[in-house]
Each structure stands twice: as structure tokens, then as C-alpha cells.
Amino acid sequence: MDQLSAMRTFRRVVELGSFTAAARGLNLSKAAVSKQIGELEAHLGATLIHRTTRRLSVTEVGHAYFERTVRLLDEMEEADAEVRHLQAEPAGSLRLSVPNAFGAAQFPVIIGELAARYPKLRLSIEASDRFVDLIEEGFDAAIRIRTELPDSSLVARRLCTIPRYVCAAPKYLKRFGEPMRPEDLKEHNCLIYTQSPAPFDWGFKTAQGRKTVRVGGTIQSNNGALLLQPLMAGLGIALLPIFSIEQELAKGKVVRLLKDAPTDAVTLYVVYPQNRHLSPKVRVFIDLMAEYFGERHPWMDAAL
């Protein structure tokens, strides 16, 4: 006996309330349906259906077995569908939201890899520091860089920690001096990234414990990339993630300050709407982000 086939037949008989209707729906003869039900009952050692010449009725045991059969068959179909879904070649439009500075500094390699590996994908990427509504605006996924994420219905995949540094250009330090303690920042012109969760409150880890300093300045922007030029021009002190300034630090165009009081780091996430079956195009994007920014992320050796 093919038990799985017999279970499917039993389900259709109960759902349709008729051997004849079940046979028609399954493209079998009525005799074949009756035989499968009989073999299933013999295998179980229980009567599942009472048959008369006029109608059939499901026994109490039959009802219990039917409920379990439905759950089992549905789960098997979902498992089959998920595997087929995962095996499908990623294709179609992949719409992504990426922060400006991160997108400019880190995303070209991701775009290149996605295009090379999955030629059937059509990439649509919005570089913006605004907090997009993925579901309302039709994005497939977004990159978020935050100290922590607000509660939402989105799924968030944590990728890595990104250090942030307080820094200034040598020309600024020559003119205004170097802050030696976090509290000294109150006397300096600070460049403010307004999309930060607390743009005017800079957090530090000191020997005395965590400390928050209220800062201010004459230049503010909701685009972190726009603060880089004023920073290098010596117009103020900035708190920026390492990916925004690593080249400038290496060339000596900006200098890291307050090394003995590390600032609060941020975390890199990829977020996406919650679906029972993750589409192949979103799955490969998440996998690629994890490949580049997972355990061997670019900043793992940076001092926090």
C-alpha cells in the first residue's frame, strides 16, 4: 500500500463527502478509491468511514485521523513548495534602500557581485538617509545602521558592528586645539548628523563608566556624506562611522580624537518584510551581505 496516496484519497473522500466525487477529483475509479480506503483502514486496524448504499459517515477515530492527515499533508506541500522556491533562479526587480554614505563607500562591490552572479535580477537602489517604509513604499529590503532598531513587523538580520570615531582635520585642531576629554566637546563646533537617534547626545565609554555629552554646532545635515567636506575643511568636529572616513584617516586628512574614550558603535542590519517564504532575490541579497559583512567584516580589527 502507498500510505501517502491513501491518506490523500481519504482526505478527499472526507472533504467531498463522496467516494464518487473523490474518484472524479483524483482521476481514479470508484473501485480504486474504495480499495485505498480499505487498505488504509486495514493498516491502521480501525474503521475510518462507515459506508451504506445511500451515504457515508466518518467515525470518531476517522475524524481524529482526518485532522492529523490534513495537517501532515499541508506541511508536506509547504515543504515541497519552499524547496522549489529556494531552487528557483533569482530574477525580477530587486528594490533596495541604502544609507547615502554607506551606499557610496561600500555598496558598489555588492551591486557588482549581484549583477555578475544573478544576471536576471534588475536592481533598483535608492540611496537615502531617510527611514523608508518598506511595505508602504514597495522596497524588498533595506540597510539600516543604528545603535538599536525600533520594534516593527520587519525581520532584521544583524550583520556586524561598525565603530564610530570622533575626528577632526589637522587644520581645525591647529586653530582651536584638541579636546582631551569628552566634556571638552561642549566648547567646540561639532558637525551634527541629524538622522542619528540622538544627534546632539554623543555617548562615550570612559574609565568612570558610560558618559553622554551634549554637543552643538553651526552645521547640521540629515545626509552624513555631506558632513565629510566641512570636516576636511576644518570647520568642525564630527562623529562618523569608520566607513565614511577610513580613507581620510589613512591619508592623514582627518585625525581620530579621544581614543581613550571610545564612542558608542552602531550595528549594520539588513531588514525585510516578514514573509512565510523568502523570495530567491531577497535571499541571495541577504546571503551576499552576510558574506561581505558577517564574521569577516571589513572593520573587525578596528579598535572600538
QUITABEL-V953276 format. One record per residue. N is the residue number from 1. PSI is psi in whole degrees, -180 to 180 (999 if undefined). Layout:
n=N psi=PSI
n=N psi=PSI
//
This chain:
n=1 psi=136
n=2 psi=98
n=3 psi=-39
n=4 psi=-43
n=5 psi=-41
n=6 psi=-37
n=7 psi=-41
n=8 psi=-40
n=9 psi=-45
n=10 psi=-43
n=11 psi=-46
n=12 psi=-37
n=13 psi=-46
n=14 psi=-45
n=15 psi=-38
n=16 psi=-15
n=17 psi=22
n=18 psi=136
n=19 psi=-39
n=20 psi=-46
n=21 psi=-40
n=22 psi=-42
n=23 psi=-42
n=24 psi=-43
n=25 psi=-31
n=26 psi=-1
n=27 psi=44
n=28 psi=167
n=29 psi=157
n=30 psi=-35
n=31 psi=-38
n=32 psi=-39
n=33 psi=-46
n=34 psi=-38
n=35 psi=-43
n=36 psi=-41
n=37 psi=-42
n=38 psi=-43
n=39 psi=-38
n=40 psi=-43
n=41 psi=-39
n=42 psi=-39
n=43 psi=-40
n=44 psi=-20
n=45 psi=33
n=46 psi=150
n=47 psi=124
n=48 psi=-32
n=49 psi=130
n=50 psi=130
n=51 psi=136
n=52 psi=175
n=53 psi=-23
n=54 psi=-36
n=55 psi=173
n=56 psi=155
n=57 psi=144
n=58 psi=133
n=59 psi=169
n=60 psi=-44
n=61 psi=-38
n=62 psi=-40
n=63 psi=-45
n=64 psi=-42
n=65 psi=-36
n=66 psi=-46
n=67 psi=-43
n=68 psi=-37
n=69 psi=-44
n=70 psi=-47
n=71 psi=-45
n=72 psi=-47
n=73 psi=-39
n=74 psi=-42
n=75 psi=-39
n=76 psi=-41
n=77 psi=-39
n=78 psi=-40
n=79 psi=-43
n=80 psi=-44
n=81 psi=-39
n=82 psi=-42
n=83 psi=-44
n=84 psi=-38
n=85 psi=-43
n=86 psi=-29
n=87 psi=-13
n=88 psi=146
n=89 psi=129
n=90 psi=131
n=91 psi=168
n=92 psi=-170
n=93 psi=130
n=94 psi=109
n=95 psi=121
n=96 psi=149
n=97 psi=129
n=98 psi=136
n=99 psi=147
n=100 psi=-59
n=101 psi=-44
n=102 psi=-42
n=103 psi=-44
n=104 psi=-39
n=105 psi=-35
n=106 psi=-19
n=107 psi=-22
n=108 psi=-39
n=109 psi=-35
n=110 psi=-45
n=111 psi=-46
n=112 psi=-43
n=113 psi=-43
n=114 psi=-45
n=115 psi=-38
n=116 psi=-42
n=117 psi=-33
n=118 psi=78
n=119 psi=-16
n=120 psi=-5
n=121 psi=142
n=122 psi=114
n=123 psi=130
n=124 psi=111
n=125 psi=123
n=126 psi=118
n=127 psi=112
n=128 psi=146
n=129 psi=2
n=130 psi=156
n=131 psi=93
n=132 psi=151
n=133 psi=103
n=134 psi=-47
n=135 psi=-47
n=136 psi=-36
n=137 psi=0
n=138 psi=30
n=139 psi=145
n=140 psi=-34
n=141 psi=164
n=142 psi=152
n=143 psi=129
n=144 psi=136
n=145 psi=106
n=146 psi=160
n=147 psi=-36
n=148 psi=154
n=149 psi=141
n=150 psi=156
n=151 psi=137
n=152 psi=176
n=153 psi=-1
n=154 psi=153
n=155 psi=133
n=156 psi=125
n=157 psi=114
n=158 psi=131
n=159 psi=-56
n=160 psi=171
n=161 psi=139
n=162 psi=119
n=163 psi=150
n=164 psi=141
n=165 psi=141
n=166 psi=127
n=167 psi=162
n=168 psi=160
n=169 psi=149
n=170 psi=-37
n=171 psi=-34
n=172 psi=-45
n=173 psi=-36
n=174 psi=-35
n=175 psi=-39
n=176 psi=-7
n=177 psi=165
n=178 psi=129
n=179 psi=131
n=180 psi=-21
n=181 psi=154
n=182 psi=-37
n=183 psi=-25
n=184 psi=-20
n=185 psi=-22
n=186 psi=-23
n=187 psi=6
n=188 psi=159
n=189 psi=117
n=190 psi=143
n=191 psi=123
n=192 psi=124
n=193 psi=106
n=194 psi=-12
n=195 psi=-6
n=196 psi=148
n=197 psi=-35
n=198 psi=78
n=199 psi=-29
n=200 psi=-1
n=201 psi=104
n=202 psi=125
n=203 psi=142
n=204 psi=152
n=205 psi=112
n=206 psi=173
n=207 psi=-24
n=208 psi=0
n=209 psi=-174
n=210 psi=139
n=211 psi=139
n=212 psi=131
n=213 psi=130
n=214 psi=121
n=215 psi=169
n=216 psi=168
n=217 psi=176
n=218 psi=-7
n=219 psi=125
n=220 psi=149
n=221 psi=147
n=222 psi=5
n=223 psi=109
n=224 psi=-31
n=225 psi=-27
n=226 psi=-12
n=227 psi=-15
n=228 psi=-43
n=229 psi=-47
n=230 psi=-35
n=231 psi=-51
n=232 psi=-23
n=233 psi=-3
n=234 psi=27
n=235 psi=-8
n=236 psi=-179
n=237 psi=137
n=238 psi=155
n=239 psi=107
n=240 psi=151
n=241 psi=153
n=242 psi=-32
n=243 psi=-22
n=244 psi=-24
n=245 psi=7
n=246 psi=-38
n=247 psi=-40
n=248 psi=-37
n=249 psi=-45
n=250 psi=-33
n=251 psi=-4
n=252 psi=12
n=253 psi=-27
n=254 psi=158
n=255 psi=136
n=256 psi=136
n=257 psi=164
n=258 psi=49
n=259 psi=-26
n=260 psi=-3
n=261 psi=77
n=262 psi=144
n=263 psi=165
n=264 psi=130
n=265 psi=168
n=266 psi=168
n=267 psi=139
n=268 psi=125
n=269 psi=152
n=270 psi=129
n=271 psi=151
n=272 psi=156
n=273 psi=148
n=274 psi=117
n=275 psi=149
n=276 psi=-40
n=277 psi=114
n=278 psi=129
n=279 psi=149
n=280 psi=-39
n=281 psi=-38
n=282 psi=-38
n=283 psi=-45
n=284 psi=-32
n=285 psi=-45
n=286 psi=-43
n=287 psi=-40
n=288 psi=-40
n=289 psi=-41
n=290 psi=-34
n=291 psi=-40
n=292 psi=-32
n=293 psi=26
n=294 psi=-128
n=295 psi=-36
n=296 psi=48
n=297 psi=161
n=298 psi=-20
n=299 psi=18
n=300 psi=-25
n=301 psi=1
n=302 psi=143
n=303 psi=128
n=304 psi=999
//
